[in-house]
């Protein structure tokens, strides 16, 4: 017994404590929010061993050596292609509205490309409309179809999409699809992937989940983009996964998922193709940059089309750009700011920007689902409500399903839509995509949709919120403790 005791002490002295010391130093040296730093320190010291393992797995944005090398080798070809498209000066917008100008300048400086004009953009507000349009565009494709999704689940209209893709591949259309491994675990264990591959569709399981890769890269790094590109001219971006809500998570107790999608025609689709090519080469090593831009691809409505910017975030892309973009847009607001998000666990900086906007007289409205599918997120988000209400922010709890739409409307003119949730994972970790649109007509369309959400929501008043039970407040604070990881 004494020998076992001595061995345990020796292990602690030679292995465990040196590991804890190294992890502590790494936590302190990393540039991250103070709340995140303190939370990680508490976890590794309060929960011995498990805390250290959790930090190794989830504490740092680590891609793995092979992916880091790929990212470095892929980016130069992307930069060269972007330089070539800059030769077509007539597609770039030289000026923006007052509310959009700061954000477009930020994106131009950090991404190396200014806003793209001459795009036709259509807002699709329900799954049936979106999937029907997608099927029609697949059936009309002439050259290539490229997709990336976090979740792909068979059933309903999704089966029609799959059928259309198989038919397209059979008639010689190049079809490439990337789907996240964790988000679509059930799909990759069904017969659908084999059926699609047999038809000639190149189907990639992105960021494969594998126990043996546990210590090689972060296991919770996810491909969260939702993009469709057809012939480098038509594209879709939004919050909708490739699912039919009538058959998706029906037992979760939150109702049908509510999403919006934008369908775009014009040169912005070619820019999306560059981002897709980057992701594809990271996964496969194959270079598939879009064909060199020509007038047929990039010319649409040079004077009348919407002005658009694409923000790609995640490892390999400009750091912190999505958070900087959100903050810039919020500080640009002068009259009205409307946000919709399924998961609200913002960083301290983003929370400060939202509250400051309300305190300087901007009407700020946030629409959040009353119920969502993640217990920790649901309760952690409520820990922010008191500060929001005290600052004058109006909170609406959507009661007609799980509001999955991620949108931001600024003064009815600047619009941001895409895959980004207002939580730490989207802001700092996942591969995400956001489309920015500077157009008053589109802005009015988005506000109309957002007010429809509000009409199906219950307003939360400060008086009602202050009356919530003590046990609610305790759960909120406990879940808030984990907010840096949600």
N, C-alpha and C positions, 0 to 999 in steps of 0.2 A: 504493500500500500504506500509506503514511504517512497518507493522508487517511482510509482505512478505520479505521486504528488510532485516529486522533483522534476520528472519529465514534463509535466504540465507547466510548471514554472519556467522551465527552460524554453519551451515552445513560446510561451508568452514573451519571454525576454528576448529571444532571438528572432521571432517571426512576427507575432501579433503587434507588439508595441512599435517596432520599427515601421511596420506597414501603416499603423494609425498615424505615426508621426509624419510619414511621407504624404499621406492623404491630407492631413491637416495643413501641411505647408502648401500643397497644391490648391486646396480650397482658398487659403488666404491670399495666394498669389494671383488667382483667377480674377479677372475684372467682371464682377457680376453684382446684382443688387444686394444690398446689405441683408435684407430679409432672407434671401436665398442662401447666402453665406452662413448666417447664424443657424438657419434650419438644418443645413447639412452638418454643421459642427455638432449640434444637439443630437442628431440622428446617429452619427458614428460613435458618439460617446455614451448615449443612453441605451442604444441597442447594440451590444457588442457583437462583433463578427458580421451579423446580418447588415448592420449599418455600413460597414466597410465594403461588403459585397455589393450592396445597393449603389454605393457611390461609384464603384468600379464599373458597374453595368449602366448606370443612368446619370452619373454626375457630370460627365463632360461630353462635349460634342465631338465624339471621336468616330471618324469614318472608317478607320482601318487603313493600313499602309497602302494597299493596292488601290483603294478608292482615292486616296489623297494624290497618289502619283497620276491616276487617270484624270482627276480634275485639273491638275497642272498641265497635262498634255493636251487635254481637250480644249481648254479655254482659248489658246492662241488661234486655232482655226475659226472659232466663233467670232473672235475680234476681227479677223481678216474679212469674214463675210459681212459683218456689220459695217466695216469701212467701205465695202463695195456698194452696199445699199445706200450709203450716204451720198453717192454720186447722183442719185435720183432726187435732187433737192426739192422738186415740186411736191413731193408727198409729205414733206415735213412742215409743221406749223411754225410760223415765225412769231406768233403772238397768241396769248390765251386771255380768257376772261380774268378780271381782277382776283376773283376768289381762287381760280385754278393756277394762276401764274407761279406762286411760290412752290407748289408741289411739282409742277412740270419742270421747273428749273432744277429742283432737287434731283429728280429722276434723270434729267439730262446730264447733270454733273456726275452722278454716281454710276449710271449705267452706260453712259457714252452715246446715248441716242435721244433725240428730242421727240416730242409728240408727233403722231402720225395722223394726217388728215385724209379726207376722202373715203371714209368708211361708212357703210350702211349698217346700222345696229338696231336690232329688234329685241325687245324684252319679252321673254316667254315666262309666264307666271304659274304654270302648273305642269305636272309631269306628263300628262297626255299630250298637251300641245308641244312640249319640248321633244318628247320621244317620237312623235309623229313627224315633226320637222326633220329630226335626225335621220329617220328611216328614209324619208324622201330624198335627202341630200346624199345619203349613201347610195341609193339606187341611181342617182344622177352622176355619180363620181366618174371621172375620166382617167385619172392618173394614180392618185394615192389617197389613202385614208390612214390617219394616225390618231391614236387615242391613248389617254392615260387616266386611270381612275383609282381611287382608294378602295372603293367597294364595288364589286360586280356580283350581282345575284340574279340567277335565272328566275323566270316566272313572269307572266303577264306580257306587257309590251317589250320587255327586255328580250324575250325569246324572238320577237319579230326583228329586233335590232341584230341579234346574232344571225338570224336567217338571212337578213339583208347583207351582212358582212360576208357570209359564206358564199352567197350568190355573186357578190362583187369580186371576191378572190377567184371564183371559178371563171369569171369573164376577163381575168387578167389584171385586175386592179391590185396594186401593192398595198397590203393591209398590215399595219404594225400596231400592236396593242401592248401597253405596259399596265400591269395591275399590281397593286401592293400586296405583298405576301400575307401580312397579318390581317389587314382589313378584309381580304377576300379568301380567308383560310378555307371556308366551306366550298367556295367556287373551285379552288384548286384541288379539292378532294372529291370533285364530281366528275362526270363524264364530259362536260362541256369543253374543257381545254383540249382534250384529245380530238374531239370532233372538229374544233376550230383549226387546230394545227394540221389535221389531215386534209382540210380544204385549202391549205396553203397560207393560212394566216400566221404571221410571226407573232407569237404570244409570249411575253416575258413576265416572269414572276419577279417583281421588283423588290429589292431589299429583303431577300429570303430570310425567314425566321428559322434559325438552326441553333440547337443547344451548343454545338461545338464552336459557334462563332460568338459565344457569350462574352469572352474576354478579348475579342478581336475588334469589335465595334459596338456602338450603342444599339441595343436591341429594340429600343422604342423609337428610333429614327424612322419616320414613315414617309412614303410617297403619297402626299395628300392632295396633289393637284387633280383637277377635273378639267380636261381639255379634249376637244375633238378638232382635228384639222382635215379638211377635204380639199384636195387639189391646190393646197397652199393659198387658197383664195376665200374659202368659207371656213369659219371656225365657231366653236362654242366654248364658253367659259361660264362657270357659275358654282353654285353650292351643291348641285344635284349629283349624287353618285349614279352609277348605272344600275338603278333598281326601279322597280315598279312599287310605289308605296303601298299598294293594296296587298302586296305579298311580303312586305319587308318588316321584320321585327314586330309582328302583330301581337306578340305576347309580352311586349315590354311595358305595356300599360300607359303609354304616352300618346297614343293615337297615331294617325298618319303623319309622315314627315312632310313639311311644307318647304319648297325650294323655289328659287328663280334661276333662270339661265339667260345669258345674252347670246344671240346668234349674230355673227359679224361677217360682213363681206367687205373685202378690200385689202389694202396692204398690211394692215395690222395682223392679218392671218399669217402672212409670211414671217413676221417678227415672232409670232408664237411658234412657228416651225423651227426657228433657230433654237429656242428654249427646249423644245421637244428633242431636237437633235442632240443637244448637250446631255439631256437625261438618258437618251438612248445609248449614246456612246459610253457614258459612265457605266451603264448596265452591261453592254454587250461588247464594247470595243470597236463597234462598227460606225464609221463616219457616214451620216445620212443627211448632211446639210441640204436644205432646199436648193433647187436649181437656181442658178444665178438670176437675180431679179431682172425682169424685163417688163416692158410696158403692158403686156397682156396680163401679167400677174398683179402688178402694183397700181395700175391706173383704174380708178373707179369714178368717183365724183370729186374732182380736184377742188371744187369751190364749195359744194354744198354738204359734203359728207361730214360725219362726226369726227371730232378730234379726240384721239385715244392714245393712252400710254399703257404699257404692260409692265407690271412689277413682278419679277420672279424672285422668290426668297428661298432660303435653304442653303445647306453647305455648298460652297463653290460659287455662290452669288454674293453681291455686296452685303457685308454684315450690317445687321440692324436696320436695313433699308425699309422694311415693311413697318416697323414701329416708327421710324422717323417720318415716313409718309403719312401715317395715321395722325401723328401729332401735328405735322405741318398742316394737314387738312383741317383739323379741329381748331387750330389757332387762326386759320384763315376765315372761319365762320364769323359773320356779323349779325345775322338775323336768326337763322334756324339750323339746328343740327339734329338729324334723326339717325339712330343706329339700331340695327337689328342683329342679334347674334344668339346662337343656341347656348353658347358657353361663355360666361362673363367672369373671367378671373384675370383682370388686367395687371400690368406692371404698375409700380408706383408712379412712374413718369406718365404713363397713359392715363391713369386715374386722375392725376393732378391736372392734366390738360383738359379732361372732360369737366371736372368740377370748376376749374378756372373759367371755362367758356360760359358755364351757367351763371357764375358770379359776376361776370362782366356784361350780363344782360342778354346773352344768346339764349333762345328757347331751345333747350336740350331735351330730347325725348329718346328713351331707350326702351326697346321692345325685346323682352326675354321670355322664353317659354315658361309657363308656370311649373311644368314638370319636364325633366329631361332624363336621358337614359344613363346618366352617371351620377351616383349618389354623392360622391365627394365633391364633384363640380357644382351640383345643385346647391349644396349647403355652403360651400366655400364662397360662391357668388353672392349669397345673401349677406355675408359679412361686410360687403361693400355698400349695401343699400343705405345704411344710416348716413354715411358721409355724402352719398349722392343726393339724398333727399334734403339734407341740411344745406347743401349747396344750391338747391333749387332745380335739380334735375327731375324730370317727370319719368317715372318708371311704369311701364305697362307689362302685365303678365299675360302672355298669350295663352288662351284656354281652348283652342280649337285644333289640337294636335301638337306635334313637336316642331316649332318654328326653327327650321334649319338654315334659313336665309341669312347670309352674311352680307350686310350692306351698310353703306354710310352715305348720307345725302347732306351736302353743305350748301345752304342758301338756295336750294332748288336748282343749282346750276352744275355743281361738281358732284360726281357720283363715283363711288368705289364699290365694286362687287367682285366676288370670287370665292376662294376656298378658305380664307383666313378667319379663324375664330378669334375673339378677343380674349385669348388665354396665352399662357406662357409657352405652350407647345408650338402654337402657330407663330408666335412672335419670334421665338428664338431657335426652334429646332427643325420642324418639318419642312419638306419641299412644298411650297405653296404658290398660288398664282392669283394675281389681282388685276382686274382691268379698271382703268381710270378713264372716265368720260367727261369731257368738258362741253356740255351742250344743254341749253335750257329746256328744250323740248324733251330730251331724254330724261333730264332731271325731274320734270313735271310728271312724266310717266312713272318714275321710280317712287316719287312722293305719293302718288295715287295708290300704288301697291302698299307702301308702308302704312298709309292711313287706313287701308283696308285691314291690315294686321291689327292696328290699334282699335278698330271698331269691334274686333273679335277678342279683345283683351280686357282685363280688369285693371283699372288704375290703382296704383298703390300709394296711399297717402301717408304722410309722416305720422299722423295721429293713429292710424290703424297699425302701422309698423311698430310703433312704440309699445303697443299693447300685446305684442306676441309673448308667448310663455317663456319662462326662464330656461326651460330645457331646450327650446329652440336656439336661444342665444349661446348656450353651452356647445351644442353641436356645431353651430356656425363657427365658433372660435377654434374648436378642435380641427375642423376641416380646413379652416383658413391657414392653419399651421402648415398644411401640405400644399398651399397655393403655388409656391415656386415650381412645383413639379407637375401641375395639372395642365 
